[in-house]
Amino acid sequence: MGIRQYKPVTPGRRQGTVSDFADITDRKKKPEKSLLQAKPKKGGRNNQGIVCTRFRGGGHKQMYRVIDFKRIKDDMPATVTAIEYDPNRSARIALIQYGDGTKAYILAPGGLKAGDVIQSGKEYIEPRVGNCMPLKVIPLGMSIHNLEMQPGHGGQIGRSAGTGVTLTAREGKWAQVTLPSGEVRRISAECRATIGMIGNAEHMNISLGKAGRNRWKGRKPHNRGTSMNPVSHPMGGGEGRSAGGRHPCSPTGVLAKGGKTRSKRKPSNSSIVRRRKPGPHYAEK
């Protein structure tokens, strides 16, 4: 997979880049109809119509692809039919077909291509890219993705493009993994994971180039608090431009910088062996 740079015929094209979609099997192939669901737009609103997430709305119509995060169809080889684009996530998805004719979508790891045969199982199977098995039988030091946090709940960790989790240790019924952020976490050895790292690693280097591409994604312009009226934001008002007059905060007055947002009583806090370092550039390789 690579990044394509257009000729700068317009200001938006000059700065923007797109994926070359070289890893997709057939760009004209339509998604599997039996694995599609309607995806209604929410516009950042809850079931009462109240805005819970600001600056969301519009965007292109999308159909949701039903992804098999659990991989519980054990001991039955499946053939990868195609690698497809998914508008709902940064990763590519792979359409697989089991021996009994059942079709499913899974997250496509890097290196997986059409024609490959993958498998999932409760016991040890060959640790090839795309195979799924519990942590208790995965060799130490391997890169994995689509990792469960609790047995049977389906993959929740390591699902975005280019990410991978490293299995570092195992003792008794617990395994220790290092997440992309650098956090070290203890997880049950019965939890399943898939071998390999998620593909489409160049996704993070794509430049949108113009505001319109953000609108296609359903993201509306983000207004500064200082540009609002006093009734709309604590930092609003004033004659002309102002610095806000206080520390940055949300419309409800919650401080935006320096405060910890994770609950101190969250049950999974006991599973964190070592917390990630602050800042965006401290993830350990």
CORKA-V406146 format. One record per residue. N is the residue number from 1. RES is the residue in one letter. SS is DSSP state (h for helix, s for strand, l for the rest). Layout:
n = {N,N}
res = {RES,RES}
ss = {SS,SS}
This chain:
n = {1,2,3,4,5,6,7,8,9,10,11,12,13,14,15,16,17,18,19,20,21,22,23,24,25,26,27,28,29,30,31,32,33,34,35,36,37,38,39,40,41,42,43,44,45,46,47,48,49,50,51,52,53,54,55,56,57,58,59,60,61,62,63,64,65,66,67,68,69,70,71,72,73,74,75,76,77,78,79,80,81,82,83,84,85,86,87,88,89,90,91,92,93,94,95,96,97,98,99,100,101,102,103,104,105,106,107,108,109,110,111,112,113,114,115,116,117,118,119,120,121,122,123,124,125,126,127,128,129,130,131,132,133,134,135,136,137,138,139,140,141,142,143,144,145,146,147,148,149,150,151,152,153,154,155,156,157,158,159,160,161,162,163,164,165,166,167,168,169,170,171,172,173,174,175,176,177,178,179,180,181,182,183,184,185,186,187,188,189,190,191,192,193,194,195,196,197,198,199,200,201,202,203,204,205,206,207,208,209,210,211,212,213,214,215,216,217,218,219,220,221,222,223,224,225,226,227,228,229,230,231,232,233,234,235,236,237,238,239,240,241,242,243,244,245,246,247,248,249,250,251,252,253,254,255,256,257,258,259,260,261,262,263,264,265,266,267,268,269,270,271,272,273,274,275,276,277,278,279,280,281,282,283,284,285}
res = {M,G,I,R,Q,Y,K,P,V,T,P,G,R,R,Q,G,T,V,S,D,F,A,D,I,T,D,R,K,K,K,P,E,K,S,L,L,Q,A,K,P,K,K,G,G,R,N,N,Q,G,I,V,C,T,R,F,R,G,G,G,H,K,Q,M,Y,R,V,I,D,F,K,R,I,K,D,D,M,P,A,T,V,T,A,I,E,Y,D,P,N,R,S,A,R,I,A,L,I,Q,Y,G,D,G,T,K,A,Y,I,L,A,P,G,G,L,K,A,G,D,V,I,Q,S,G,K,E,Y,I,E,P,R,V,G,N,C,M,P,L,K,V,I,P,L,G,M,S,I,H,N,L,E,M,Q,P,G,H,G,G,Q,I,G,R,S,A,G,T,G,V,T,L,T,A,R,E,G,K,W,A,Q,V,T,L,P,S,G,E,V,R,R,I,S,A,E,C,R,A,T,I,G,M,I,G,N,A,E,H,M,N,I,S,L,G,K,A,G,R,N,R,W,K,G,R,K,P,H,N,R,G,T,S,M,N,P,V,S,H,P,M,G,G,G,E,G,R,S,A,G,G,R,H,P,C,S,P,T,G,V,L,A,K,G,G,K,T,R,S,K,R,K,P,S,N,S,S,I,V,R,R,R,K,P,G,P,H,Y,A,E,K}
ss = {l,l,s,s,s,l,l,l,l,l,h,h,h,h,h,l,s,s,s,l,l,l,l,l,l,l,l,l,l,l,l,l,h,h,h,s,s,s,l,l,l,l,l,l,s,l,l,l,l,l,s,l,l,l,l,s,l,l,l,l,l,l,s,s,s,l,s,l,l,l,l,l,l,l,l,l,l,s,s,s,s,s,s,s,l,l,l,l,l,l,l,l,s,s,s,s,s,s,l,l,l,l,s,s,s,s,s,l,s,l,l,l,l,l,l,l,s,s,l,s,l,l,l,l,l,l,l,l,l,l,l,s,s,s,h,h,h,l,l,l,l,l,s,s,s,l,s,s,l,l,l,l,l,l,s,s,s,l,l,l,l,l,l,l,s,s,s,s,s,s,s,l,l,s,s,s,s,s,l,l,l,l,l,s,s,s,s,s,l,l,l,s,s,s,s,l,l,s,l,l,h,h,h,h,h,l,l,l,l,l,h,h,h,h,h,h,l,l,s,l,l,l,l,l,h,h,h,l,l,l,l,l,l,l,l,l,l,l,l,l,l,l,l,l,l,l,l,l,s,l,l,l,l,l,s,l,l,l,l,l,l,l,l,l,l,l,h,h,h,h,h,s,s,s,l,l,l,l,l,l,l,l,l,l,l}
